[in-house]
Amino acid sequence: MDSTSTDLYRIVPTFLDVVGQYGIFDTLCRRLDTATLLSLHLVTKRLTGHFAAQVKERWNFNRRLKHFVRNPQGLRTLMGRHNALISGSFVVQFFDDTFWKESDLDMYVEIESAAVFGTYLCQKEGYRFDRSSMEDDYYVDLGFAQVDTYLRGDQIRDDETKIQVISTSTIPVRSILGCFSPSAVVNFMSWNTAYSMFPHMTFLEPRSQCRVCWVSEEEEHIQRQIEKYSKRGWNAEQMQFAGYRRVGDRRSWKIALDTTGVEPSSIPDYVLENCHFKVAAPMNASIGSPDSLRQTTSYQFSSDVLKYKYTRGAHYRPDFWSDLFIEAKLQGLLRDELRKLDHETQPHFIARPTRWAESDQRMRRSIHILMMDFDKPDPWRYYDDEVPTWLEEWEREKKLRELDDQMSAVAIT
């Protein structure tokens, strides 16, 4: 057989055969932006293993944190211990795999733990306290209390880095979800996971941003934020979605981070991922406002039978935490726990009519107020570990209700 015949039978490698070699795949990925890389990921399942390795390298939390701290694992351990989050431009750069030298690091932590982070940065990372500023009334309403700025290095030598510790009077995620402008910035990182709430419009082409806050007295501040991200490539567009969301839902982009060398947090991941919020047209937007306007709302939620605090998007159904299904469940569990106590230990209101635990909103609120003056015994049973199961049950019931509504709409019985 001559060489010509041999050439006819030679197997020509396909594109996937070529990029199936990790060295070539890695070289290719280093030259792709986030949107193109994600598009490539959708092409085939053959490269799943390569993508897993690429995610670990490309979205490397520790490597990015080293621009600000010498010991990323130490800071992340502190974050997990005190339920702190990182948000702002740092997280945008993380997801987008880019670097803006002038940006700082914004850490959100409940006000009781803010001093712990300040001490850590000064004693362990060589930072110095620069200034402290109080937020105005608008931001106070959203749970922002104070901003402490820490600096390291020298601006003249062009090696200065800045970390801002933002104290919140509520859990940090509530302040972030409650109102942030623009949508491109509604991203945050815990000690072990990164979340983007609006990934499709933020990181896929064409890149866009939607204003998710509408407060007339903050018009100038909000416009500056919009313009800043417009210069970075995010154009104002209309957001198609409106409704109820939660952290880590199917509309989110979630990246599990390498936790090697980081002490695990005692707070389960499902706590953050059962924080809910609402996206809607702002109530105080004037007639004729741009269609792209949206407002995110988030309110802190707590219960006497839940150890941790959560957020809800509204004070009424169909929000998860405001649904009668959940409220009745929590109230029933509280009633059961109180009735387990010795008669001498039980609060006086336990002897009131049994309807106190039923689905009467005013009665539930009054019980919650009365519980504020009751010292729960130790140990006290908390039911946070049941929340993921409740969410599954609630979502099933919600789908059935929606199906019933659809059938009723077309007169199907």
C-alpha positions in Angstrom: 0.0 0.0 0.0 1.5 3.3 -1.0 1.7 6.4 1.1 -1.3 8.0 -0.5 -3.5 5.1 0.5 -2.1 5.2 4.0 -3.0 8.9 4.3 -6.6 8.1 3.4 -6.9 5.8 6.4 -5.1 8.0 8.9 -7.4 9.2 11.7 -7.6 13.0 11.9 -8.0 14.2 15.5 -11.1 16.2 16.3 -11.1 19.5 18.2 -12.1 17.6 21.3 -9.3 15.1 20.8 -6.8 18.0 20.8 -8.2 19.9 23.8 -8.6 16.6 25.6 -4.9 16.9 26.3 -4.9 18.9 29.5 -1.8 20.9 28.7 -3.4 22.2 25.5 -6.8 22.7 27.3 -5.1 24.7 30.1 -3.3 26.9 27.6 -6.5 27.5 25.7 -8.5 28.4 28.9 -5.9 30.9 30.0 -6.8 32.9 26.9 -10.5 32.7 27.2 -12.7 35.2 29.1 -15.3 33.9 31.6 -18.2 34.0 29.1 -16.3 32.0 26.4 -15.0 29.5 28.9 -18.5 28.8 30.2 -19.8 28.5 26.7 -17.1 25.9 26.0 -18.2 24.0 29.1 -21.7 23.6 27.6 -20.3 22.0 24.4 -19.5 18.6 25.8 -19.3 16.4 28.9 -16.0 14.9 27.7 -14.0 17.8 29.3 -15.8 17.7 32.7 -12.7 16.5 34.6 -10.5 19.2 32.9 -13.1 21.9 33.7 -13.1 20.8 37.4 -9.3 21.2 37.5 -9.6 24.6 35.7 -12.2 25.9 38.1 -9.9 25.1 41.1 -7.0 27.0 39.5 -8.8 29.8 37.8 -11.1 30.7 40.7 -8.5 30.4 43.4 -9.7 32.4 46.4 -6.4 32.2 48.3 -4.4 33.5 45.4 -6.6 36.6 45.0 -6.6 37.2 48.8 -2.8 37.3 48.8 -3.0 40.7 47.2 -4.4 41.9 50.5 -3.2 39.5 53.2 -0.2 37.2 53.7 -2.3 34.4 55.3 -5.5 33.9 53.3 -6.4 30.8 55.2 -6.2 32.7 58.5 -8.6 35.4 57.3 -11.0 32.8 55.9 -11.0 30.9 59.2 -11.9 34.2 61.0 -14.7 34.8 58.4 -16.2 31.4 59.1 -15.9 31.8 62.8 -17.8 35.2 62.7 -20.1 34.6 59.8 -18.5 37.4 57.7 -18.8 37.9 54.0 -16.8 39.6 51.3 -18.6 41.6 48.6 -18.0 44.5 46.3 -15.6 44.8 43.4 -13.3 42.0 44.7 -16.0 39.4 44.1 -16.8 40.8 40.6 -13.1 40.4 39.7 -13.0 36.9 41.2 -15.9 35.7 39.1 -14.7 37.6 36.0 -11.1 36.4 36.4 -9.7 40.0 36.1 -7.8 42.4 38.3 -8.3 46.1 39.0 -5.3 47.4 40.9 -7.2 50.4 42.4 -9.9 48.3 44.0 -10.1 47.5 47.7 -11.5 44.6 49.8 -14.9 45.0 51.5 -15.7 42.7 54.4 -19.1 42.6 55.9 -19.5 41.5 59.5 -22.0 42.0 62.3 -21.0 44.9 64.5 -20.2 42.8 67.5 -17.4 41.1 65.6 -16.0 44.1 63.8 -13.3 44.9 66.3 -12.0 41.3 66.0 -11.2 41.8 62.4 -9.6 45.2 63.0 -7.3 43.7 65.6 -6.5 40.8 63.4 -5.6 43.0 60.4 -3.4 45.2 62.6 -1.6 42.5 64.6 -1.4 39.7 62.1 -1.3 41.4 58.7 0.5 44.7 59.3 -2.4 47.1 58.6 -2.9 50.4 60.3 -6.3 51.9 61.2 -7.0 54.9 59.0 -10.5 56.2 59.7 -14.0 55.3 60.7 -17.2 56.7 59.1 -20.9 56.3 60.0 -23.4 55.5 57.3 -26.2 57.9 56.7 -29.9 57.2 57.6 -30.6 55.4 54.3 -27.9 52.9 54.8 -28.6 52.5 58.5 -32.1 51.4 57.5 -30.5 48.7 55.4 -28.5 47.4 58.4 -25.2 49.3 57.7 -23.7 50.7 60.9 -20.1 51.8 60.3 -17.2 51.5 57.9 -13.7 51.1 59.4 -10.8 51.6 56.9 -7.4 49.9 57.2 -4.4 50.6 55.1 -1.1 48.8 54.5 1.9 49.9 52.4 2.5 53.4 50.9 0.5 55.2 48.2 3.7 57.0 47.0 5.4 53.6 46.5 2.3 52.4 44.8 2.0 49.4 47.0 -0.9 50.5 49.3 -3.7 48.1 49.9 -7.0 49.0 51.6 -9.5 46.8 53.5 -12.8 48.1 54.7 -14.6 46.4 57.5 -18.3 47.2 57.1 -20.2 46.7 60.3 -23.9 45.6 60.0 -26.6 45.7 62.6 -28.2 42.6 60.9 -26.7 39.5 59.4 -24.4 40.7 56.6 -26.2 39.0 53.8 -29.4 41.0 54.6 -27.5 44.3 54.1 -26.0 43.0 50.8 -29.3 41.6 49.4 -31.5 44.4 50.8 -30.3 47.0 48.3 -27.2 47.1 46.2 -26.5 49.1 43.1 -26.0 48.0 40.4 -26.9 44.3 39.9 -23.3 43.6 38.8 -22.2 44.0 42.4 -24.7 41.6 44.0 -22.1 38.9 44.6 -20.5 37.8 47.8 -18.2 35.1 49.2 -18.3 33.2 52.5 -15.4 31.4 53.9 -16.0 28.4 51.5 -18.3 29.4 48.7 -18.7 32.2 46.2 -22.2 33.3 45.0 -23.3 35.6 42.1 -27.0 36.4 42.2 -27.4 37.7 38.6 -24.6 35.8 36.7 -26.2 35.6 33.3 -26.6 39.4 32.8 -23.3 40.1 34.7 -20.8 37.7 33.3 -22.2 36.4 30.0 -22.2 38.4 26.8 -23.6 40.9 26.2 -22.6 42.1 29.7 -25.2 44.3 31.4 -26.3 45.7 34.7 -29.6 46.6 36.1 -30.2 49.1 38.8 -31.6 47.2 41.8 -32.1 50.1 44.1 -34.4 53.1 43.7 -34.0 55.8 46.4 -34.3 59.3 45.2 -32.2 60.8 48.0 -29.3 58.5 47.0 -29.6 59.3 43.3 -26.1 60.8 43.0 -24.4 57.9 44.7 -26.3 55.3 42.7 -25.6 57.0 39.4 -21.8 57.0 40.3 -22.0 53.3 40.8 -23.8 52.8 37.5 -21.3 54.9 35.6 -18.3 53.2 37.3 -19.4 49.8 36.0 -20.4 51.2 32.7 -16.8 52.2 32.1 -15.8 48.7 33.0 -18.0 47.2 30.3 -21.4 46.7 31.9 -24.2 48.5 30.0 -27.6 49.3 31.6 -30.2 46.8 30.3 -33.7 45.7 31.4 -33.9 42.8 33.9 -36.4 40.3 32.7 -36.9 38.5 36.0 -39.0 39.6 38.9 -40.0 37.4 41.8 -38.7 35.6 44.8 -35.2 34.3 45.0 -32.8 32.7 47.5 -29.1 32.5 47.8 -27.7 29.6 45.7 -30.9 28.9 43.8 -30.9 27.8 40.1 -30.5 31.4 38.9 -27.3 31.8 41.0 -23.7 31.0 40.1 -22.2 29.1 42.9 -18.5 28.1 43.2 -17.3 25.8 46.0 -13.9 27.1 47.1 -10.8 25.1 48.1 -10.8 25.0 51.9 -7.4 23.3 52.5 -5.8 24.9 55.6 -9.1 26.6 56.6 -10.8 25.7 59.8 -14.5 24.8 59.1 -17.2 27.1 60.3 -19.6 25.8 62.8 -22.5 27.5 60.8 -23.9 25.1 58.2 -23.9 26.2 54.5 -27.7 25.7 54.4 -28.1 28.7 56.7 -26.8 31.2 54.1 -28.5 29.3 51.3 -31.9 29.6 53.0 -31.7 33.4 52.9 -34.4 34.7 50.6 -35.0 38.0 48.8 -37.4 39.6 46.4 -36.8 41.3 43.0 -39.5 43.7 42.0 -40.3 47.1 40.5 -39.6 49.6 43.3 -42.8 50.8 45.0 -41.7 54.4 45.0 -40.6 54.6 41.4 -42.3 57.3 39.5 -44.5 56.7 36.5 -42.3 56.6 33.4 -39.2 55.3 35.2 -36.8 53.2 33.1 -37.9 49.6 32.6 -34.5 48.4 33.8 -35.2 49.5 37.3 -35.6 46.8 39.9 -35.4 46.7 43.6 -34.2 43.9 45.8 -35.7 43.6 49.2 -34.6 41.5 52.1 -35.6 41.5 55.8 -34.0 39.6 58.7 -36.0 36.7 60.0 -35.6 34.8 63.3 -37.5 32.3 65.3 -37.3 31.0 68.9 -36.8 27.5 67.6 -34.1 28.5 65.1 -30.5 29.0 66.3 -29.5 31.2 63.3 -30.9 34.2 61.6 -32.1 34.2 58.0 -33.7 36.6 55.5 -37.0 36.8 53.8 -38.0 38.8 50.7 -41.4 40.0 52.0 -43.5 39.8 55.1 -46.2 37.8 53.3 -46.8 34.8 51.0 -45.4 33.6 48.7 -42.1 34.2 50.5 -40.8 31.0 52.1 -40.3 32.3 55.6 -43.6 34.2 55.5 -45.7 31.3 54.2 -48.4 29.9 56.5 -46.9 26.5 56.0 -43.6 27.5 57.6 -45.1 29.9 60.2 -47.5 27.2 61.5 -44.6 24.6 61.6 -42.4 27.0 63.6 -45.2 27.9 66.0 -46.1 24.3 66.5 -42.5 23.4 67.4 -42.3 26.3 69.8 -45.5 25.2 71.5 -44.2 21.6 71.8 -40.8 22.7 73.3 -42.5 24.9 75.9 -44.9 22.1 76.9 -41.9 19.8 77.5 -40.7 22.1 80.3 -41.6 21.6 84.0 -44.7 23.4 85.0 -42.6 25.8 87.2 -40.4 26.6 84.2 -43.1 27.1 81.6 -43.8 30.8 80.7 -47.2 32.0 82.0 -48.7 32.5 78.5 -48.5 28.7 77.7 -51.7 28.3 79.7 -53.6 30.7 77.4 -56.1 29.4 74.9 -54.6 26.8 72.5 -55.2 29.1 69.5 -52.0 30.9 70.4 -50.2 28.4 68.3 -52.6 28.5 65.4 -52.4 30.4 62.1 -53.4 33.8 63.5 -50.7 36.3 62.6 -51.5 38.7 65.4 -51.3 36.0 68.0 -48.0 34.7 66.6 -46.5 38.2 66.8 -47.7 38.6 70.4 -46.1 35.2 71.4 -42.8 36.3 69.7 -42.8 39.5 71.8 -43.6 37.5 75.0 -40.7 35.1 74.3 -38.3 38.0 74.4 -38.7 38.1 78.1 -38.4 34.4 78.6 -35.0 32.8 79.3 -34.8 29.6 77.3 -33.3 26.8 79.4 -30.1 25.1 78.4 -30.2 22.8 76.5 -32.9 24.2 74.2 -33.9 22.3 71.0 -33.3 24.2 67.7 -34.6 23.0 64.4 -32.3 24.6 61.8 -31.2 21.1 60.6 -34.8 20.6 59.4 -34.8 23.8 57.2 -33.5 22.1 54.0 -36.3 19.5 54.3 -38.9 22.2 54.9 -37.7 24.0 51.8 -38.1 20.9 49.6 -41.6 20.3 51.0 -42.5 24.0 50.5 -41.2 24.0 46.9 -43.3 20.9 46.1 -46.4 22.5 47.6 -45.7 25.7 45.7 -45.4 23.9 42.3 -48.7 22.1 43.0 -50.4 25.5 43.9 -49.0 27.0 40.7 -50.3 24.0 38.7 -53.8 24.4 40.3 -53.8 28.1 39.4 -52.8 27.3 35.8 -55.6 24.7 35.5 -58.1 27.1 37.0 -57.1 29.8 34.6 -58.0 27.5 31.6 -61.1 26.2 33.4 -59.8 22.7 33.9 -61.3 20.8 36.8 
